[in-house]
Amino acid sequence: MKAFEELLSESAAAHGHLCPGQIVGVRMALLGMRLLGFDLPCTLPQLKKLIVFVEMDRCTGDAVAHTTGVKLGRRSLKFVDYGIMAATFVNLENGKAFRVISTEESRDLAQIYVPLETDKRQAQLAAYRLMPDRVLFRVQEVQVDLSPFDLPGPTRRKAACVQCGQVVRDHREVVIGGLPYCRPCAGEGYFRGAREVVWEDMDWSPRSPRPQEGFSPLRQERAAASRGAP
């Protein structure tokens, strides 16, 4: 295993700052990898067998992803929005999976480990480096049911939404009345009020001679007004 402080320094640099969540996340990843018998950094054969589910969109999630090397683009990082400081580490080869959960008690106990530190945040930064795993975490051995559509590799299925025509990959469509819909058209979108927009810079590409100016709704409205558009 690479040294903890080295992993923490690299993770904090990638994340942008050092915080208690970074320390928890790096230690969570270290524990998860030990439970699976994997190295850190992962060897390439190990990385191809690893999937990690993170249950929070916080600093800890960044630390777990950076430390293990899993990525959304490789389909080895899965985000489930539970709002829980936890991550599950899965070995695809043998199906072993362990869920590591950060304890609330560790926050309350931080002052005990560094009694002379009066600042709460500084106490956590110091204490989380000292606490044994049994205080900082709970561990559950779990079963994770993965379908072929969850695994790394090429797209295994495509379906076109019957309402908007958008292609949906990897069996993420919603079937209504036997017909496939993308989630936004099925009423499950995270956004609303969608409308198509067009503006002059849509002709831009990386090979364009002029620099990209970016999208400005105000410029779009002014351009439309100058053309006499309603």
C-alpha positions, -999 to +999 in steps of 0.1 A: +000+000+000+012+035-008+017+056+024-015+072+038-001+107+040+011+105+004-023+094-008-040+121+013-017+148-002-024+136-037-062+134-031-064+168-015-044+184-044-068+169-069-098+179-049-086+214-042-082+215-005-076+194+026-107+188+048-119+162+073-140+146+045-108+140+025-092+122+054-123+100+059-125+093+022-088+083+018-090+060+048-123+046+036-106+037+003-077+022+021-100+000+042-121-010+012-090-020-007-076-040+022-109-058+026-108-069-011-071-077-009-062-051-035-032-028-037-031+010-036-025+022-061-045-005-078-027-026-104-043-025-138-057-061-135-072-052-101-087-020-114-104-039-142-121-061-114-131-031-092-164-012-090-170+013-062-204+028-053-202+061-034-233+073-016-225+110-012-217+140-034-192+154-009-155+157-004-153+121+008-166+108-025-139+126-044-113+111-021-126+076-025-126+079-063-092+095-065-075+071-041-089+040-058-086+052-093-122+044-103-139+068-128-174+074-141-161+072-177-147+037-170-180+027-154-160+016-124-174+045-103-211+044-095-229+073-077-261+066-057-276+097-041-283+084-006-267+113+013-247+088+034-210+089+041-205+054+028-189+035-001-192-001-013-162-018-029-170-047-052-146-073-066-162-083-100-141-115-102-155-132-071-185-110-062-172-101-028-184-066-017-179-046+014-198-014+024-177+010+046-198+035+065-184+066+084-197+067+119-213+097+135-196+087+168-162+095+153-172+132+151-181+132+187-149+114+198-125+136+179-119+159+209-109+129+230-081+120+206-067+155+206-078+171+239-057+201+235-072+212+202-101+236+208-111+242+172-136+215+160-124+213+125-087+212+134-096+185+160-112+164+132-083+169+109-059+156+136-082+129+151-092+112+119-055+106+113-052+088+146-085+068+151-084+031+144-107+019+117-131+003+142-139+038+156-140+057+123-160+031+103-186+004+104-182-024+078-209-046+062-203-075+039-230-071+012-243-085-020-245-062-050-266-074-079-250-061-111-265-067-146-244-069-177-256-033-184-238-021-153-203-034-162-174-017-179-170-022-216-188-012-248-225-002-249-245-034-247-279-019-256-294+012-272-330+023-274-344+054-290-370+073-270-403+072-289-411+108-279-380+128-285-358+103-304-329+105-280-308+074-278-307+058-243-277+035-235-273+005-213-309-003-206-316+030-188-348+036-207-383+036-191-408+013-208-444+026-208-470+006-226-443-015-241-425+015-256-391+029-246-389+065-232-359+084-219-363+094-183-370+131-190-398+122-213-411+097-188-414+125-163-384+115-143-360+143-153-340+163-129-349+195-149-380+211-163-391+236-189-367+224-215-366+244-248-341+242-276-318+272-280-297+283-310-272+311-311-245+323-334-216+306-316-231+272-325-209+273-355-178+273-333-155+243-332-120+238-318-106+246-353-125+278-356-103+309-363-119+331-337-119+323-300-150+308-283-171+335-266-194+312-248-232+311-246-249+343-235-287+343-233-286+381-234-265+381-266-289+356-281-319+378-273-302+408-288-293+389-319-329+377-322-341+413-318-318+426-345-331+400-369-367+410-361-375+377-344-404+377-321 
